[in-house]
Amino acid sequence: DVVGIFCLISVAAALDFKYHHAEELEAYLKGVHAEYPSLTHLHSIGRSVEGRDLWVLVLGRFPTHHKIGIPEFKYVANMHGDETVGREILLHLIDFLVSSYRRDPVVTRLLNNTRIHIMPTMNPDGFEATKVPDCYYTRGRYNKNGEDLNRNFPDAFENNSADIQPETQAVINWIKNETFVLSANLHGGALVASYTFDNGNSVTGSTQGYSRSPDDDVFIHLARTYSSNHASMYKGTGCDNRQTFPEGITNGYSWYQLEGGMQDYNYVWGQCFEITLELSCCKYPPEDQLEKFWKDNKAALIEYIKQVHLGVKGQVTDKNGNPIPNAIVEAKGRPHICPYRTNEHGEYFLLLLPGTYVINATVPGFRSMLKTVEIPDNTGNFSAVRQDFSFSEVSIRPTAAASCPRIPLYQELEKVLSAAVKPALHILCFLAILLGMFQ
């Protein structure tokens, strides 16, 4: 009804700096969507244990569906219910984006060339259960079943015995159904940008106290991008004298080992680069500090989204120009344990720093195609370099590949490598496994 819509719009127009509980958060998101129906799409990706919707607001020129060439980006907050700053600053980010569209040229180009998904709370039950805010810890950290959602994902290094929770499963399905390229999850309790891997073994160098991914250089850049655009994170002072983070960034494993984390899951199984942003020393600070947190993070939140346009993107097609899904496309020298594949549109997105790369496209059962690509820094142009691949000998789409197994992939790799007699064989074994395990 007209009165209802008017009320929703007035809610959207009056976002203040306070904590928004479930009903207020839902009303705000519905109000924004009512006021900006062509720029936003509001949907629930599932429900919490107590039945609360897990709302996602999508913003962009084509908010309802994926458009070829436009990368998908996401922010997720309040995964730990008592870590609350991210929940509120994402509402203010939404407010800033919709109100700046067609007024601010940077925001306008960002929304015209990026599909941005914002989930203010992944753990609404935990937030509602936190009756007495505390800077350090409350039971609201966990979901209603007492599970830590950031220890609840399949793990690439060891068997995770935790029962997958409804909130976790909803996010897994969401990742599977979208072509996410870049992401961040927002936490509290420290001030640092942490990047993958959170877990590790000898294959990733964890014996040296650092768990290195094949895209370590890109992850360092992503963490620095956020940290250096934040009001104080880049100073690296942490929250007390015992903990310092040079440049305000850290490798997750170097900080502390974590099994079943969301950022490693995104990277290995979701083909999505995710970092973890710790935004406040106090997990659940007083409301009167929220405006300062928004101001401290505003520039960093925008600058980080732009990084989804790093690197190279393109389509893999057959001789008739039809897209080839499940083709493997990776940069030479940085193979992923679960090879990165094209989506249903034959599209790929690879985040790479400026430089010269050889991109290898492989359609299983056919020869590989190699192309040398010079990649500039294109984030200011809001579009990665485009490099398409056309396989003239392929006329039928290959059958859909089996999804990457959920077993601890790096554990299997470690077993094979430790069985190799000579160090020189290690790299050969590694490549053979990558080619053999998933084709």
Wavefront OBJ file of the C-alpha trace (Angstrom):
o trace
v 0.000 0.000 0.000
v 0.997 3.638 -0.534
v 1.257 4.439 3.179
v 3.497 1.381 3.751
v 5.813 2.343 0.918
v 5.991 5.916 2.190
v 6.959 4.640 5.641
v 9.647 2.430 4.154
v 11.061 5.301 2.126
v 11.123 7.564 5.159
v 13.028 4.831 7.026
v 15.544 4.698 4.173
v 15.978 8.441 4.211
v 16.700 8.582 7.917
v 19.530 6.157 8.548
v 21.089 7.213 11.802
v 24.145 6.062 13.706
v 22.717 3.459 16.029
v 22.387 -0.309 16.171
v 19.625 -1.647 13.958
v 18.029 -4.841 15.232
v 16.466 -7.436 12.922
v 13.161 -5.696 12.221
v 14.753 -2.270 11.749
v 17.466 -3.695 9.490
v 14.875 -5.443 7.346
v 12.723 -2.299 7.167
v 15.734 -0.223 6.150
v 16.752 -2.612 3.356
v 13.180 -2.811 2.063
v 12.966 0.975 2.183
v 16.122 1.377 0.111
v 14.866 -1.107 -2.442
v 11.482 0.669 -2.645
v 13.214 4.007 -3.208
v 15.797 2.693 -5.716
v 14.065 -0.257 -7.457
v 16.135 -0.076 -10.655
v 19.480 0.170 -8.831
v 18.915 -2.479 -6.143
v 17.721 -6.045 -5.707
v 16.835 -7.364 -2.243
v 16.692 -11.075 -1.543
v 17.218 -13.552 1.273
v 19.807 -16.267 0.626
v 18.454 -18.448 3.445
v 17.423 -18.441 7.068
v 19.214 -18.594 10.397
v 18.612 -21.367 12.940
v 15.882 -19.213 14.539
v 14.326 -18.496 11.143
v 15.589 -14.967 10.513
v 16.207 -14.036 6.877
v 19.803 -13.674 5.703
v 19.274 -10.524 3.670
v 21.485 -9.472 0.758
v 21.065 -6.161 -1.033
v 22.536 -6.169 -4.542
v 23.497 -2.826 -6.105
v 24.410 -2.049 -9.707
v 23.141 -1.103 -13.127
v 21.868 -4.687 -13.541
v 21.087 -5.669 -9.956
v 18.847 -8.672 -10.589
v 21.187 -10.831 -12.666
v 24.764 -11.396 -13.761
v 25.798 -9.499 -16.888
v 28.694 -10.783 -18.998
v 31.859 -8.785 -18.321
v 30.609 -7.234 -15.082
v 32.344 -8.772 -12.043
v 30.531 -9.771 -8.855
v 31.724 -8.359 -5.520
v 30.521 -9.005 -1.961
v 30.821 -7.693 1.584
v 29.672 -9.888 4.492
v 29.491 -8.620 8.091
v 28.419 -9.745 11.572
v 29.462 -13.378 11.013
v 30.264 -13.313 14.716
v 27.067 -11.896 16.221
v 28.852 -9.838 18.872
v 31.193 -8.136 16.352
v 28.903 -5.347 15.339
v 30.733 -2.471 13.641
v 30.693 -4.075 10.178
v 26.937 -4.619 10.369
v 26.297 -0.905 10.782
v 28.934 0.497 8.427
v 27.578 -1.708 5.619
v 24.182 -0.057 6.081
v 25.901 3.320 5.778
v 27.801 2.095 2.716
v 24.478 1.197 1.105
v 23.133 4.629 1.997
v 26.210 6.322 0.537
v 26.151 4.303 -2.718
v 22.473 4.804 -3.548
v 22.467 8.492 -2.625
v 25.683 9.181 -4.608
v 24.674 7.365 -7.807
v 24.492 9.832 -10.714
v 25.857 12.542 -8.392
v 29.364 11.255 -7.708
v 31.256 10.173 -10.867
v 33.336 7.521 -9.083
v 30.334 5.879 -7.408
v 28.374 6.087 -10.666
v 31.107 4.328 -12.651
v 31.587 1.797 -9.861
v 27.890 0.839 -9.866
v 27.670 0.863 -13.661
v 30.572 -1.581 -13.958
v 30.297 -3.738 -10.835
v 27.560 -5.833 -9.242
v 27.931 -5.299 -5.491
v 26.336 -7.707 -2.988
v 26.053 -6.535 0.632
v 25.092 -8.846 3.510
v 24.955 -6.751 6.700
v 24.552 -9.791 8.959
v 25.404 -13.460 8.479
v 24.548 -14.242 12.113
v 21.366 -12.340 13.033
v 20.581 -14.757 15.885
v 23.945 -14.109 17.537
v 23.448 -10.353 17.288
v 19.994 -10.528 18.875
v 21.336 -12.836 21.612
v 23.986 -10.292 22.665
v 21.977 -8.570 25.373
v 24.901 -6.902 27.154
v 27.425 -5.406 24.699
v 31.033 -6.197 25.555
v 34.344 -5.202 24.046
v 35.866 -8.640 24.361
v 33.575 -11.639 24.121
v 29.980 -12.778 24.546
v 28.093 -15.936 23.654
v 26.512 -13.968 20.822
v 29.679 -14.709 18.835
v 28.132 -18.080 17.948
v 24.955 -18.978 16.118
v 21.897 -20.339 17.955
v 23.394 -23.847 17.899
v 26.541 -22.609 19.636
v 28.695 -22.973 16.495
v 31.373 -20.532 15.356
v 30.449 -19.833 11.727
v 34.056 -18.905 10.894
v 35.169 -22.448 11.850
v 32.314 -24.094 9.982
v 33.345 -24.264 6.318
v 35.026 -27.181 4.514
v 38.792 -26.851 4.970
v 41.458 -27.349 2.302
v 44.030 -28.630 4.818
v 42.244 -30.938 7.264
v 38.916 -32.649 7.779
v 36.505 -30.231 9.435
v 34.231 -32.318 11.641
v 31.842 -29.438 12.496
v 28.223 -29.872 11.360
v 27.513 -27.371 8.583
v 25.100 -24.773 9.953
v 22.126 -23.284 8.027
v 23.869 -19.882 7.816
v 27.060 -21.486 6.478
v 25.173 -23.632 3.961
v 23.298 -20.562 2.713
v 26.611 -18.775 2.050
v 28.110 -21.881 0.374
v 25.089 -22.069 -1.961
v 25.305 -18.315 -2.635
v 28.995 -18.599 -3.578
v 28.150 -21.525 -5.859
v 25.351 -19.616 -7.609
v 27.265 -16.392 -8.327
v 30.590 -15.700 -10.042
v 32.156 -13.833 -7.149
v 35.596 -12.408 -7.929
v 36.437 -10.395 -4.804
v 35.072 -10.262 -1.275
v 35.749 -9.169 2.280
v 34.265 -10.294 5.556
v 34.031 -7.737 8.343
v 34.930 -8.624 11.934
v 35.918 -6.869 15.174
v 38.283 -7.333 18.081
v 41.441 -6.131 16.313
v 42.521 -3.574 13.698
v 44.100 -5.350 10.735
v 43.488 -6.690 7.214
v 44.160 -10.438 7.244
v 44.572 -12.565 4.120
v 44.613 -16.197 3.087
v 45.676 -18.805 4.001
v 44.264 -19.068 7.513
v 45.278 -22.716 7.696
v 48.317 -24.397 6.178
v 50.781 -27.244 5.930
v 54.275 -27.835 4.558
v 53.028 -27.402 0.969
v 52.118 -23.759 1.678
v 55.161 -23.078 3.851
v 53.422 -23.073 7.221
v 56.545 -24.619 8.774
v 58.026 -21.120 8.411
v 54.985 -19.591 10.151
v 53.410 -18.213 6.971
v 50.878 -20.000 4.764
v 51.392 -18.757 1.225
v 48.765 -19.017 -1.509
v 49.672 -19.042 -5.219
v 48.343 -15.452 -5.357
v 50.172 -14.153 -2.288
v 51.263 -10.965 -4.107
v 47.659 -10.129 -4.992
v 46.460 -10.790 -1.438
v 49.155 -8.533 0.030
v 48.066 -5.805 -2.413
v 44.389 -6.255 -1.478
v 45.090 -6.090 2.262
v 47.327 -3.033 1.786
v 44.668 -1.342 -0.335
v 42.209 -1.509 2.531
v 44.708 -0.727 5.252
v 46.319 2.243 3.489
v 42.932 3.845 2.760
v 41.717 3.384 6.357
v 42.106 6.283 8.789
v 44.543 4.425 11.065
v 44.832 0.718 10.213
v 47.960 1.326 8.110
v 49.847 2.474 11.215
v 49.920 -1.146 12.353
v 49.763 -0.407 16.039
v 47.062 -3.009 16.666
v 45.010 -2.773 19.839
v 47.650 -3.148 22.521
v 51.423 -3.175 22.892
v 51.656 -6.948 22.523
v 50.356 -7.026 18.978
v 51.674 -5.033 16.037
v 50.923 -5.534 12.353
v 53.401 -3.866 9.961
v 51.375 -1.770 7.467
v 48.207 -2.985 9.210
v 48.144 -6.325 7.373
v 48.865 -9.950 8.237
v 48.870 -13.415 6.707
v 46.075 -15.231 8.524
v 48.180 -18.224 9.523
v 50.983 -15.980 10.764
v 48.518 -14.365 13.155
v 46.854 -17.582 14.356
v 45.903 -20.863 12.718
v 42.244 -21.279 11.854
v 40.395 -24.348 10.558
v 37.168 -24.060 8.552
v 37.450 -20.331 7.828
v 35.319 -18.555 5.248
v 38.128 -16.722 3.426
v 40.051 -19.913 2.588
v 36.817 -21.548 1.417
v 36.070 -18.607 -0.902
v 39.532 -18.767 -2.446
v 39.833 -22.542 -2.905
v 36.275 -23.557 -3.774
v 34.622 -20.266 -4.746
v 37.331 -18.853 -7.060
v 36.846 -15.658 -5.059
v 39.630 -13.685 -3.356
v 38.456 -12.801 0.139
v 40.214 -11.012 2.983
v 39.139 -10.621 6.605
v 38.833 -7.075 7.928
v 39.136 -6.555 11.677
v 37.686 -3.083 12.124
v 37.529 -2.284 15.827
v 39.496 -3.102 18.960
v 36.185 -3.248 20.804
v 33.867 -5.937 19.393
v 30.603 -4.189 20.348
v 31.400 -0.486 20.907
v 28.932 2.150 22.136
v 26.587 3.622 19.515
v 28.126 7.073 19.811
v 31.316 5.721 18.187
v 29.599 4.376 15.052
v 29.832 7.592 13.060
v 33.609 7.703 13.553
v 33.922 4.054 12.464
v 32.003 4.877 9.276
v 34.250 7.872 8.536
v 37.400 5.825 9.254
v 36.355 3.063 6.829
v 34.430 4.886 4.093
v 37.317 5.518 1.661
v 38.786 2.051 2.229
v 35.453 0.314 1.549
v 35.138 2.075 -1.829
v 38.779 1.663 -2.851
v 38.672 -2.041 -2.024
v 35.622 -2.629 -4.267
v 37.548 -1.089 -7.187
v 40.126 -3.895 -6.933
v 37.610 -6.313 -8.450
v 38.720 -4.747 -11.761
v 42.360 -5.841 -11.395
v 43.835 -8.327 -13.834
v 42.213 -10.044 -16.798
v 38.780 -11.312 -17.776
v 37.238 -12.841 -20.860
v 35.190 -15.589 -22.471
v 36.070 -19.028 -23.790
v 33.981 -19.995 -26.831
v 33.741 -22.772 -29.426
v 34.008 -22.390 -33.197
v 30.384 -21.226 -33.377
v 30.897 -18.577 -30.723
v 29.020 -20.541 -28.069
v 30.371 -20.200 -24.514
v 32.326 -23.136 -23.092
v 31.636 -23.621 -19.383
v 34.108 -25.467 -17.122
v 37.154 -24.637 -19.235
v 40.221 -24.196 -16.998
v 41.740 -20.706 -17.268
v 44.743 -19.822 -15.109
v 47.891 -17.727 -15.249
v 50.991 -19.785 -15.892
v 53.062 -20.306 -12.763
v 50.160 -19.916 -10.325
v 48.004 -23.037 -10.534
v 45.184 -23.346 -8.023
v 44.744 -26.605 -6.137
v 41.164 -26.567 -7.410
v 41.638 -25.216 -10.967
v 39.737 -22.016 -11.754
v 37.080 -22.686 -14.388
v 34.756 -20.687 -16.618
v 31.151 -20.157 -15.524
v 28.025 -21.060 -17.511
v 28.651 -18.087 -19.811
v 32.187 -19.321 -20.565
v 33.535 -16.398 -18.513
v 36.627 -16.196 -16.361
v 38.031 -13.488 -14.076
v 41.615 -13.608 -12.774
v 42.853 -11.032 -10.283
v 46.481 -10.231 -11.180
v 48.770 -7.309 -10.426
v 50.102 -5.223 -13.351
v 52.696 -7.133 -15.378
v 53.120 -9.636 -18.227
v 51.452 -13.025 -17.856
v 50.872 -16.125 -19.942
v 47.224 -17.130 -19.635
v 46.521 -20.820 -20.219
v 43.021 -21.878 -21.314
v 42.289 -25.609 -21.387
v 39.142 -27.358 -22.551
v 39.408 -30.900 -21.118
v 40.119 -33.331 -23.955
v 41.568 -30.660 -26.262
v 44.911 -28.903 -26.536
v 45.643 -25.908 -24.322
v 45.723 -22.390 -25.708
v 48.334 -19.934 -24.395
v 48.159 -16.165 -24.739
v 50.602 -13.564 -23.436
v 48.795 -10.650 -21.835
v 50.187 -7.300 -20.701
v 48.147 -6.182 -17.703
v 48.152 -2.507 -16.691
v 46.513 -1.141 -13.545
v 42.975 -0.814 -14.830
v 41.132 -0.308 -11.556
v 40.680 3.399 -12.361
v 39.009 2.415 -15.645
v 36.621 0.052 -13.835
v 37.359 -2.814 -16.201
v 39.975 -5.552 -16.218
v 41.846 -6.208 -19.480
v 39.817 -8.448 -21.762
v 41.332 -11.575 -23.337
v 39.007 -14.043 -25.036
v 39.819 -17.574 -26.210
v 38.148 -19.259 -29.194
v 38.608 -23.012 -29.651
v 38.015 -23.583 -33.358
v 38.222 -27.387 -33.029
v 35.529 -27.532 -30.377
v 31.966 -27.631 -31.694
v 30.087 -29.188 -28.815
v 30.098 -27.974 -25.275
v 31.943 -30.365 -22.991
v 29.824 -32.029 -20.344
v 29.766 -30.292 -16.999
v 32.805 -31.138 -14.913
v 32.340 -32.682 -11.509
v 32.592 -30.058 -8.818
v 35.893 -29.835 -7.017
v 35.992 -32.441 -4.225
v 35.445 -31.230 -0.675
v 38.292 -33.361 0.697
v 41.223 -31.500 2.313
v 43.053 -30.967 -0.983
v 46.321 -29.685 0.459
v 46.433 -32.650 2.855
v 46.315 -35.009 -0.145
v 48.966 -32.976 -1.925
v 51.219 -33.009 1.125
v 51.015 -36.828 1.272
v 52.078 -37.144 -2.348
v 54.892 -34.622 -2.022
v 56.290 -36.237 1.109
v 56.365 -39.552 -0.760
v 58.492 -38.060 -3.546
v 62.099 -39.206 -3.136
v 63.915 -36.288 -4.706
v 63.132 -32.579 -4.208
v 63.346 -32.108 -7.993
v 60.303 -34.322 -8.389
v 58.130 -32.106 -6.199
v 57.074 -29.645 -8.856
v 56.419 -32.426 -11.375
v 54.212 -34.246 -8.870
v 52.419 -31.019 -8.051
v 51.587 -30.320 -11.689
v 50.618 -33.933 -12.372
v 48.199 -33.898 -9.444
v 46.627 -30.634 -10.530
v 46.101 -31.927 -14.053
v 44.977 -35.389 -13.012
v 42.800 -34.828 -9.950
v 40.180 -32.548 -11.438
v 39.940 -33.270 -15.160
l 1 2 3 4 5 6 7 8 9 10 11 12 13 14 15 16 17 18 19 20 21 22 23 24 25 26 27 28 29 30 31 32 33 34 35 36 37 38 39 40 41 42 43 44 45 46 47 48 49 50 51 52 53 54 55 56 57 58 59 60 61 62 63 64 65 66 67 68 69 70 71 72 73 74 75 76 77 78 79 80 81 82 83 84 85 86 87 88 89 90 91 92 93 94 95 96 97 98 99 100 101 102 103 104 105 106 107 108 109 110 111 112 113 114 115 116 117 118 119 120 121 122 123 124 125 126 127 128 129 130 131 132 133 134 135 136 137 138 139 140 141 142 143 144 145 146 147 148 149 150 151 152 153 154 155 156 157 158 159 160 161 162 163 164 165 166 167 168 169 170 171 172 173 174 175 176 177 178 179 180 181 182 183 184 185 186 187 188 189 190 191 192 193 194 195 196 197 198 199 200 201 202 203 204 205 206 207 208 209 210 211 212 213 214 215 216 217 218 219 220 221 222 223 224 225 226 227 228 229 230 231 232 233 234 235 236 237 238 239 240 241 242 243 244 245 246 247 248 249 250 251 252 253 254 255 256 257 258 259 260 261 262 263 264 265 266 267 268 269 270 271 272 273 274 275 276 277 278 279 280 281 282 283 284 285 286 287 288 289 290 291 292 293 294 295 296 297 298 299 300 301 302 303 304 305 306 307 308 309 310 311 312 313 314 315 316 317 318 319 320 321 322 323 324 325 326 327 328 329 330 331 332 333 334 335 336 337 338 339 340 341 342 343 344 345 346 347 348 349 350 351 352 353 354 355 356 357 358 359 360 361 362 363 364 365 366 367 368 369 370 371 372 373 374 375 376 377 378 379 380 381 382 383 384 385 386 387 388 389 390 391 392 393 394 395 396 397 398 399 400 401 402 403 404 405 406 407 408 409 410 411 412 413 414 415 416 417 418 419 420 421 422 423 424 425 426 427 428 429 430 431 432 433 434 435 436 437 438 439
